Amino acid sequence: MPRRSISLFKRIERALETIASGSSPLETIQRTAGFIADSFADDLGIRGGRIYAQDDGSYELVETFGDASREPIGLRVWRTYPPFDQILDVGSVVMRRDDPRLDQRLEADLGTREWFAAVAVADAGYVLSFDVESATLDIENVVATLNIIRLAINQKLRDDRMRAIMEDVRQIQNSILPRHLPQPGDYSIAARAVAAEVVGGDFYDVITLDEGVFDVAVADATGHGLPAALQVRDVFTGLRMGLAREFKLTRTVQRLNGIIHRSRLATKFVSLFLAEIDLSGTLIYCNAGHPAALLLRADGSALRLNPTGMILGPSAEASYGIGLETINPGDLLAIFTDGITEVTGAGAVAEEYGTERLVHVLRVARHLDPIAIVDRVFADVEAFSSTSPPADDQTLVVVKRMASRMEEVPA
């Protein structure tokens, strides 16, 4: 391979490293432009150039670099100007200064030289234009190199934008999950949600309706990540609105099913377990396609609270029934998502954690307070699991009827 080609490839690698280090779109573009002007003079004949930023129907010259003239910053060029029109169509252009399509007076004002090459980046939000010396001009190498750099800049900026969106969604999701859980009457409640990605599709809530009744909800949107997190937002809003209007459990779930069914999001299926508990111990629940919650008695026996209707979303006409049980002092209710029971172990056979193992851990830990019970379950799941972080979102809510009321504790 020719020595010059090796040098060019090494410079491209360093240019890609420079792109990765930018902290904002403009800084990424500025650093890349400066690096190209400093490092590609011998290989491509690039000495300097200009950065244009899109503003409505035109591009404004916002900065020059390398040997390019520092004037005239602020000059505007219409996006229909032939070089810009071609750049927006195919992403790059190499042109002679004396091309008959160019406005020579404008090019003189801009200070362009005999040849220039330009690329559009950041979804055409910016245009990078480079002055190229004719003596060393190799159009094929110039176009190939600048297109590699253009694609790398675009990917970097898209990744940055997606991270910013995910961070915004994460903050929204954190604001939805309760920071502190109420501890009504002689009930103590603890919960934990662990997302498989930055944001997750699991959700839990504890809603105090009046002094004698509270609701506990756990939901799981299909999949995880951004689409599932956005769907969870709709679940939160629908539950809060429905329960605030004193709808019955089934009416609230039916209305929520309609909201999800009409959703335009890719994630349209949500399982939900919704329980209404009064301080005397009466438990009314509606299970919309969710894993059966576990009602563990003080003596260690376990009862599964199975689905009373289908998962939310697929059918606008779905109907939902209710179940009725009693929580006595010493009993506990464990509501969880399948991210816990479907965890696979590290052995040669892909064994799932399963409900029976969860029942065993709950039975052994049932004399502890709910926070300690949640800690015990997650520790056992983590020890069993073959993957870290988890492959799916994991949520567990434990409601225990105590002999005496405990102080409010963090979620």
Secondary structure as GFF3:
##gff-version 3
##sequence-region A 1 411
A	DSSP	alpha_helix	3	20	.	.	.	ID=ss1
A	DSSP	alpha_helix	25	39	.	.	.	ID=ss2
A	DSSP	alpha_helix	41	44	.	.	.	ID=ss3
A	DSSP	beta_strand	46	55	.	.	.	ID=ss4
A	DSSP	beta_strand	58	66	.	.	.	ID=ss5
A	DSSP	beta_strand	76	78	.	.	.	ID=ss6
A	DSSP	alpha_helix	82	90	.	.	.	ID=ss7
A	DSSP	beta_strand	92	96	.	.	.	ID=ss8
A	DSSP	alpha_helix	104	110	.	.	.	ID=ss9
A	DSSP	beta_strand	115	121	.	.	.	ID=ss10
A	DSSP	beta_strand	126	132	.	.	.	ID=ss11
A	DSSP	three_ten_helix	134	136	.	.	.	ID=ss12
A	DSSP	alpha_helix	139	176	.	.	.	ID=ss13
A	DSSP	beta_strand	180	181	.	.	.	ID=ss14
A	DSSP	beta_strand	187	194	.	.	.	ID=ss15
A	DSSP	beta_strand	202	210	.	.	.	ID=ss16
A	DSSP	beta_strand	213	221	.	.	.	ID=ss17
A	DSSP	alpha_helix	226	244	.	.	.	ID=ss18
A	DSSP	alpha_helix	249	262	.	.	.	ID=ss19
A	DSSP	beta_strand	270	278	.	.	.	ID=ss20
A	DSSP	beta_strand	282	288	.	.	.	ID=ss21
A	DSSP	beta_strand	293	296	.	.	.	ID=ss22
A	DSSP	beta_strand	302	305	.	.	.	ID=ss23
A	DSSP	beta_strand	323	326	.	.	.	ID=ss24
A	DSSP	beta_strand	332	336	.	.	.	ID=ss25
A	DSSP	alpha_helix	338	341	.	.	.	ID=ss26
A	DSSP	alpha_helix	354	365	.	.	.	ID=ss27
A	DSSP	alpha_helix	370	384	.	.	.	ID=ss28
A	DSSP	beta_strand	394	401	.	.	.	ID=ss29
A	DSSP	beta_strand	409	410	.	.	.	ID=ss30
###
